[in-house]
């Protein structure tokens, strides 16, 4: 079966760094997305990885290891507005997005 | 338009009623997706359109769910004889390319929150 696993909830302090992990098992693989979703709002795109390695975009970075079926999202210099759910989604061989349940990130002052 | 829009934003239906949810994708976007998102869960794929063609409807949970995109732009998701378990947020997303294009970001609408009483 197809499966995406990520922690349900994480807590971090304003100004700190947090890493949100995601493991995936899909029928084929055509890339991995990270989306941010604030409560009651639509998911918004953060990053896309299809090759192994780290992609950096400002305060956010995303890493992929295809051989391990593993990705992480790294958030630096955390701000209160980063409090949201972070969704990991993998593209399977049919180019269907398989989504994780999301990681709720709570930022404390 | 500037982004994906959906209407209504909120819909309350009595069990057994039919509902129609509308999605206006970003102008010119080829691909359109419908997802169902239960509270505290990630989106679950329902169906995919490439222009007016419905290429994948494998995620539709039952034959009570029907989607169309007759002119390749606006799409409607219809749910017949709604049941309590249909209560969820229905998200629409569009993208400029086809799923097999590299780096094919999906842009999401705000969703329609459906509550079936």
HADDOCK unambig.tbl for C-alpha pairs under 7 A between the chains (distance, minus, plus):
assign (segid A and resid 41 and name CA) (segid B and resid 110 and name CA) 5.66 0.50 0.50
assign (segid A and resid 42 and name CA) (segid B and resid 108 and name CA) 5.81 0.50 0.50
assign (segid A and resid 42 and name CA) (segid B and resid 109 and name CA) 5.94 0.50 0.50
assign (segid A and resid 42 and name CA) (segid B and resid 110 and name CA) 4.70 0.50 0.50
assign (segid A and resid 42 and name CA) (segid B and resid 111 and name CA) 6.57 0.50 0.50
assign (segid A and resid 43 and name CA) (segid B and resid 108 and name CA) 6.25 0.50 0.50
assign (segid A and resid 44 and name CA) (segid B and resid 108 and name CA) 6.92 0.50 0.50
assign (segid A and resid 48 and name CA) (segid B and resid 103 and name CA) 6.98 0.50 0.50
assign (segid A and resid 87 and name CA) (segid B and resid 42 and name CA) 6.87 0.50 0.50
assign (segid A and resid 95 and name CA) (segid B and resid 99 and name CA) 5.55 0.50 0.50
assign (segid A and resid 95 and name CA) (segid B and resid 100 and name CA) 6.43 0.50 0.50
assign (segid A and resid 99 and name CA) (segid B and resid 42 and name CA) 5.54 0.50 0.50
assign (segid A and resid 99 and name CA) (segid B and resid 43 and name CA) 6.18 0.50 0.50
assign (segid A and resid 99 and name CA) (segid B and resid 44 and name CA) 6.92 0.50 0.50
assign (segid A and resid 100 and name CA) (segid B and resid 42 and name CA) 5.43 0.50 0.50
assign (segid A and resid 101 and name CA) (segid B and resid 40 and name CA) 6.81 0.50 0.50
assign (segid A and resid 101 and name CA) (segid B and resid 41 and name CA) 4.28 0.50 0.50
assign (segid A and resid 101 and name CA) (segid B and resid 42 and name CA) 4.10 0.50 0.50
assign (segid A and resid 102 and name CA) (segid B and resid 41 and name CA) 6.56 0.50 0.50
assign (segid A and resid 102 and name CA) (segid B and resid 42 and name CA) 5.89 0.50 0.50
